């Protein structure tokens, strides 16, 4: 049994979990969301996700995210959903600061090739 303290994270996880073939996942609560399998974060307040180490959020639906998790293609799903009109624009006012932050997080997480 997985125990999640934050009720919003619990509800978001339960919506995804019902579409999973393998429900045995590593979950870790974080101030901005729930980290799943040390690979990606789902937000508690909105249906948004992002890979660990990436700052831009994308929209998701619990069913399609569950299917992507079953097929182990969450990063591809994330990239596709960035183009979805429901995803936030992820536009920064200061382009230089954006690149500094994104580079910092990518290097820290070992995903520097994505910047």
Order of alpha helices (4+ residues) and beta strands (2+ residues): alpha-beta-beta-beta-beta-beta-alpha-alpha-alpha
